[in-house]
Structure formats: structure tokens, C-alpha cells
Amino acid sequence: MDNQWDASARTPDKNNKQITEIPSSKLHPFEGHPYKVLDNEEMDSLTESIRENGVLTPVLVRPLENTPGEYEIIAGHRRIHAAQRAGLEVVPAFVHAIDRDAASILLVDSNLHREHILPSEKAFAYKLKLEALNHQGRTSGQVGQKWSREQISDTESGRTVQRYIRLIHLCPILLDLVDQGRIAFSVGVELSYLDEAAQNYIAEIATRDEVTPSYSQASRMHSILKFENHPITLEQIDEILSKPKPNQRETVKIRADRLREVLPSGVEGDQAEEFILKACEHYRKYLQRQRDAR
């Protein structure tokens, strides 16, 4: 591929759209875009594919206002990142001369079909699209028109959209735990109503003790804020989290091969149960000393 970019070098694709070769250095991430570009195994695979075959699907960009020759990425952030990692100096692109609001809507809609999309990505995507639609209405003179959450997604209800948008109020650690699946989506929504101090305290416990709230526990915390009309205290959080979850009162299953790795040789049956209980009690006291020392 010729490294010298010629702005006039355009070739039509089969749908008669114009494909332009643009230097990757002239392509800039969409400001505030909600989708994560991670250097993981999937990115390594994409980089290797692009290194061998080039960028097979052109990216979608728009010209940046007041900056000739510079473009903002609408769709294709991961492809461009992989292309840069692969050492490609130019990438194929479709150029759409559209404004920021139209680009925001197109960016969100072009990515929501992905098979793997994180809850945090969906949360910020829905917020971005809602803001863009409402801003379009104001700038077009439709001051009285306000888009509802029902009109944001073709596949999810307005209620679900609203619940996803609530996640943007989570502190970074709790939001990351939702993305990891360690905190359920519904639990994250309930926790999003708590103030910053309460969220940070729960995040500290989750990180240190690997304990996350159940839905009933998170709902109880939200209820204190909602019905008692005052922020939940750290003492109330400790009290709620100290109560065992319903499934914990029934049974705890541990794979035998994992137990064999930590149990002393010859400890089996009732002896194994006693050993585990004593080990847990010892660790509980250790955690309590850690808390008391703060």
C-alpha cells in the first residue's frame, strides 16, 4: 500500500460509496465515545489479522470542524487501534460530513449490535444518544420536544434504558465489578443511588474482602436513602453486609480438587469441615483487626 496519501485518491465500493485512504495519524477518537478499546487477546488477534490482510472493512469517519484534513472516528476505533499496532500508516475509510449530534447517534447505533458489549459501554452509549437526540431537537427549534427513553433502543424498553443510564452514577470500581460480572446489573442499579462515600466504602470492602452485596442487601441500602431521607451510614452498610445472603444459609459447594490443594494431608470428612471453619474464623478475626486498625 502506498504510504503517500492523496486526498483525491478515492475508489467506489460495490455500493458506489467512496472509500478514501486516510493516514491513521489523521484519525482521532470520537470525543467521549463509550466503547472500550482494550489491549487483550481479542485485540491481539485483530492486530494479527490486519497485519496479514489489511483493514478489510473501511472505518467510518467525519471531518473535524475547523481542522482541515483531520477526522473523527465514528465506527472503527478498534480496527484503527489494531491497524496502528500493526504498523499501517493509512486505512480505508468512508467519510460522512455530518454534525456531532448525528455522528453520536450513528456511533451508538453502529456498535450496539456487537455480541459482547459491557454494561458500562451500554450505559454511556444510551446517555450519549439521548443527549444527542435532545440537542438536535433544541437546535432545530423544536424546544418543546423531548425524546423519551422508549425511543432510544429498538430492542430494549425505556425502563431498561433508564436502568442502564443509572450505572453512570456508580464509582469506577463498582462499575468495573459490574462489567466483570462480579456485581449483578440489578445490584449495580440499586447501588448507583448511594452517595460517593457509601459507594467507595462498598468498593473498598469488595476489593479487600471479595464480598459483594446481594440484590436484597443493595435494595435495603437504597431504601434507607429513599424512605428514611438521609444518607446511609458506614455502620448501616456493615450491618447489612454482615447478614448472610439467603443462598449462603443453605449450602456452600467447593470442588474437591480445590480443597485437596489447601487441606493438610489425611484431613477428610468431618475433620475437613472443622478445619475449614477454623480457617474461616481465623481469617474473619484477621479482617476485623485490619478494620479496627484503620
C-alpha positions as CSV (number, residue, x, y, z in Angstrom):
1,M,0.0,0.0,0.0
2,D,1.3,3.4,-1.0
3,N,2.3,5.4,2.1
4,Q,1.9,8.7,0.3
5,W,-1.8,9.7,0.9
6,D,-3.5,11.5,-1.9
7,A,-6.8,13.1,-0.8
8,S,-8.1,12.7,-4.4
9,A,-7.4,9.0,-4.5
10,R,-10.9,7.6,-4.0
11,T,-12.3,4.3,-5.2
12,P,-16.0,3.4,-5.2
13,D,-17.1,0.2,-3.4
14,K,-19.8,-2.2,-4.8
15,N,-22.5,0.1,-3.3
16,N,-21.0,3.1,-5.1
17,K,-19.8,4.6,-1.9
18,Q,-16.5,6.4,-1.9
19,I,-13.6,4.8,0.0
20,T,-10.8,7.1,1.0
21,E,-7.3,6.1,2.1
22,I,-6.5,8.3,5.2
23,P,-3.3,8.4,7.3
24,S,-4.0,6.8,10.7
25,S,-2.3,9.8,12.3
26,K,-5.1,12.0,10.9
27,L,-7.8,9.9,12.6
28,H,-8.9,10.9,16.1
29,P,-11.1,9.0,18.6
30,F,-14.7,10.3,19.0
31,E,-14.6,12.6,22.0
32,G,-16.4,10.9,24.9
33,H,-17.2,7.7,23.0
34,P,-18.5,5.0,25.3
35,Y,-16.7,1.9,23.9
36,K,-13.6,0.5,25.4
37,V,-10.5,-0.3,23.3
38,L,-8.5,-2.8,25.2
39,D,-5.2,-4.4,24.5
40,N,-6.3,-8.0,25.2
41,E,-6.3,-11.3,23.4
42,E,-9.1,-10.3,21.1
43,M,-7.1,-7.2,20.1
44,D,-4.0,-9.3,19.5
45,S,-6.0,-11.5,17.1
46,L,-7.4,-8.5,15.3
47,T,-4.0,-6.9,15.0
48,E,-2.5,-10.1,13.5
49,S,-5.4,-10.3,11.1
50,I,-4.9,-6.7,9.9
51,R,-1.1,-7.2,9.7
52,E,-1.7,-10.1,7.3
53,N,-4.8,-8.9,5.4
54,G,-5.1,-5.2,6.0
55,V,-8.3,-3.4,7.1
56,L,-10.9,-5.3,5.1
57,T,-13.9,-3.2,6.3
58,P,-13.5,0.5,5.9
59,V,-13.9,2.6,9.1
60,L,-16.5,5.4,9.3
61,V,-15.3,8.9,10.0
62,R,-16.4,12.5,9.8
63,P,-14.3,15.7,9.0
64,L,-13.5,17.6,12.2
65,E,-14.8,21.2,12.2
66,N,-12.2,23.9,11.6
67,T,-9.4,21.4,11.2
68,P,-8.9,20.6,7.6
69,G,-7.5,17.1,6.9
70,E,-8.3,15.8,10.3
71,Y,-11.1,13.3,11.0
72,E,-13.1,12.0,14.0
73,I,-13.8,8.2,14.1
74,I,-17.5,7.3,14.2
75,A,-17.2,3.5,13.8
76,G,-14.0,1.5,13.8
77,H,-12.0,2.6,16.9
78,R,-10.8,-1.0,17.5
79,R,-9.8,-1.5,13.8
80,I,-7.8,1.7,13.8
81,H,-6.1,0.9,17.0
82,A,-5.2,-2.6,15.7
83,A,-4.0,-1.0,12.4
84,Q,-1.7,1.3,14.3
85,R,-0.4,-1.6,16.3
86,A,0.2,-3.5,13.1
87,G,2.2,-0.5,11.7
88,L,-0.3,0.5,8.9
89,E,0.2,4.2,8.0
90,V,-3.1,4.5,6.1
91,V,-6.5,2.9,6.5
92,P,-9.6,2.8,4.2
93,A,-12.5,4.9,5.4
94,F,-15.9,6.2,4.4
95,V,-16.1,9.9,5.1
96,H,-19.5,11.3,6.2
97,A,-19.8,15.1,6.5
98,I,-22.3,15.1,9.5
99,D,-22.5,17.1,12.7
100,R,-21.6,16.0,16.2
101,D,-25.2,15.0,17.1
102,A,-25.8,12.9,14.0
103,A,-22.4,11.3,14.5
104,S,-23.2,10.4,18.1
105,I,-26.4,8.7,17.2
106,L,-24.7,6.8,14.4
107,L,-21.8,5.8,16.6
108,V,-24.1,4.3,19.2
109,D,-26.4,2.5,16.8
110,S,-23.5,1.0,14.8
111,N,-22.0,-0.6,17.9
112,L,-25.0,-1.8,19.9
113,H,-25.3,-4.9,17.6
114,R,-22.0,-6.2,18.9
115,E,-22.1,-9.7,20.5
116,H,-20.1,-8.6,23.5
117,I,-20.9,-5.2,24.9
118,L,-20.2,-4.3,28.5
119,P,-22.9,-2.8,30.8
120,S,-20.8,0.3,31.2
121,E,-20.5,0.7,27.5
122,K,-24.2,0.4,27.0
123,A,-24.9,2.9,29.9
124,F,-22.7,5.6,28.4
125,A,-23.9,4.8,24.9
126,Y,-27.6,5.3,25.8
127,K,-26.8,8.5,27.6
128,L,-24.8,9.8,24.6
129,K,-27.6,9.1,22.2
130,L,-30.3,10.5,24.4
131,E,-28.3,13.8,24.8
132,A,-27.7,14.0,21.1
133,L,-31.3,13.5,20.2
134,N,-32.5,16.1,22.7
135,H,-29.8,18.5,21.5
136,Q,-30.9,18.0,17.9
137,G,-34.4,18.9,18.9
138,R,-33.3,22.1,20.6
139,T,-31.1,23.3,17.7
140,S,-33.8,22.6,15.1
141,G,-36.2,24.9,17.0
142,Q,-38.3,22.0,18.5
143,V,-37.9,23.3,22.0
144,G,-40.9,21.6,23.4
145,Q,-39.9,18.1,22.0
146,K,-38.0,15.9,24.3
147,W,-37.0,12.4,23.4
148,S,-38.0,9.6,25.8
149,R,-36.0,6.6,26.8
150,E,-38.6,4.5,24.9
151,Q,-37.2,5.9,21.6
152,I,-33.5,5.1,22.3
153,S,-33.4,1.4,21.6
154,D,-35.2,-0.9,19.2
155,T,-34.6,-3.9,21.4
156,E,-34.9,-2.8,25.0
157,S,-37.7,-1.0,26.8
158,G,-37.4,2.6,28.1
159,R,-37.3,1.2,31.6
160,T,-34.3,-0.9,30.8
161,V,-32.6,2.0,29.1
162,Q,-33.2,4.1,32.1
163,R,-31.7,1.5,34.4
164,Y,-28.6,1.2,32.2
165,I,-28.1,5.0,32.3
166,R,-28.3,4.8,36.1
167,L,-25.0,2.9,36.0
168,I,-23.1,6.0,35.1
169,H,-23.6,7.2,38.7
170,L,-21.5,4.2,40.0
171,C,-18.0,4.9,41.2
172,P,-15.3,3.4,38.8
173,I,-14.5,0.4,41.0
174,L,-18.2,-0.7,41.4
175,L,-18.8,-0.1,37.7
176,D,-15.9,-2.2,36.8
177,L,-17.2,-5.0,39.1
178,V,-20.5,-4.9,37.1
179,D,-18.5,-5.2,33.9
180,Q,-16.7,-8.2,35.3
181,G,-20.0,-9.8,36.3
182,R,-19.0,-9.9,40.0
183,I,-21.8,-7.4,40.7
184,A,-25.1,-8.1,39.0
185,F,-26.7,-5.4,36.8
186,S,-29.7,-5.1,39.1
187,V,-27.5,-4.7,42.1
188,G,-25.4,-2.0,40.4
189,V,-28.6,-0.1,39.6
190,E,-29.6,-0.1,43.3
191,L,-26.1,0.9,44.5
192,S,-26.0,3.8,42.0
193,Y,-28.4,5.8,44.2
194,L,-26.0,5.8,47.1
195,D,-23.7,8.7,47.7
196,E,-20.0,8.7,46.9
197,A,-18.8,7.9,50.4
198,A,-21.1,4.9,50.7
199,Q,-20.1,3.6,47.2
200,N,-16.4,4.0,47.9
201,Y,-16.8,2.1,51.2
202,I,-18.6,-0.8,49.5
203,A,-15.9,-0.8,46.8
204,E,-13.2,-1.0,49.4
205,I,-14.9,-4.0,51.1
206,A,-15.5,-5.7,47.8
207,T,-11.8,-5.3,46.8
208,R,-10.3,-6.2,50.1
209,D,-12.7,-9.0,51.3
210,E,-14.0,-10.1,47.9
211,V,-17.6,-9.6,49.3
212,T,-20.2,-8.0,47.1
213,P,-23.8,-7.1,48.0
214,S,-26.8,-9.3,47.0
215,Y,-29.8,-7.6,45.4
216,S,-31.7,-7.7,48.7
217,Q,-28.8,-6.0,50.5
218,A,-28.3,-3.4,47.9
219,S,-32.1,-2.7,47.8
220,R,-32.1,-2.3,51.6
221,M,-29.3,0.3,51.3
222,H,-31.3,2.2,48.6
223,S,-34.4,2.0,50.8
224,I,-32.7,3.7,53.7
225,L,-31.8,6.6,51.4
226,K,-35.2,6.7,49.8
227,F,-37.6,6.3,52.8
228,E,-35.5,7.4,55.8
229,N,-34.5,10.5,53.9
230,H,-30.9,10.5,55.0
231,P,-27.6,9.1,53.5
232,I,-26.8,5.6,54.6
233,T,-24.0,5.4,57.2
234,L,-21.0,3.2,57.1
235,E,-22.2,1.4,60.2
236,Q,-25.5,0.6,58.5
237,I,-23.6,-0.8,55.5
238,D,-21.5,-3.0,57.8
239,E,-24.7,-4.2,59.5
240,I,-26.4,-5.1,56.2
241,L,-23.4,-6.8,54.7
242,S,-22.8,-8.8,57.8
243,K,-26.1,-10.6,57.4
244,P,-25.8,-13.8,55.4
245,K,-27.3,-14.0,52.0
246,P,-30.2,-16.4,51.6
247,N,-28.2,-18.9,49.4
248,Q,-25.4,-18.8,52.0
249,R,-27.7,-20.1,54.7
250,E,-28.4,-23.2,52.6
251,T,-25.1,-24.6,51.3
252,V,-21.7,-23.8,50.0
253,K,-20.1,-26.0,47.4
254,I,-16.4,-26.3,47.0
255,R,-14.8,-28.5,44.4
256,A,-12.9,-31.4,45.9
257,D,-9.8,-30.8,43.8
258,R,-9.5,-27.2,45.1
259,L,-9.9,-28.5,48.7
260,R,-7.1,-31.0,48.2
261,E,-4.8,-28.2,47.3
262,V,-5.2,-26.4,50.7
263,L,-6.1,-29.1,53.2
264,P,-3.4,-30.9,55.1
265,S,-2.7,-34.5,54.1
266,G,-5.1,-37.0,55.7
267,V,-7.7,-34.4,56.7
268,E,-11.1,-35.7,55.3
269,G,-14.8,-35.7,56.1
270,D,-15.8,-34.0,59.4
271,Q,-12.2,-33.1,60.0
272,A,-12.1,-31.2,56.7
273,E,-15.2,-29.3,57.7
274,E,-13.8,-28.4,61.1
275,F,-10.5,-27.3,59.5
276,I,-12.3,-25.0,57.0
277,L,-14.5,-23.5,59.7
278,K,-11.5,-22.7,61.9
279,A,-9.6,-21.3,59.0
280,C,-12.5,-19.0,58.1
281,E,-12.8,-17.9,61.7
282,H,-9.1,-17.1,61.8
283,Y,-9.4,-15.0,58.6
284,R,-12.5,-13.3,59.9
285,K,-10.7,-12.1,63.0
286,Y,-7.8,-11.0,60.8
287,L,-10.1,-8.8,58.7
288,Q,-11.7,-7.4,61.9
289,R,-8.2,-6.4,63.2
290,Q,-7.5,-4.8,59.8
291,R,-10.7,-2.7,60.1
292,D,-10.1,-1.8,63.7
293,A,-6.6,-0.6,62.8
294,R,-7.9,1.9,60.2
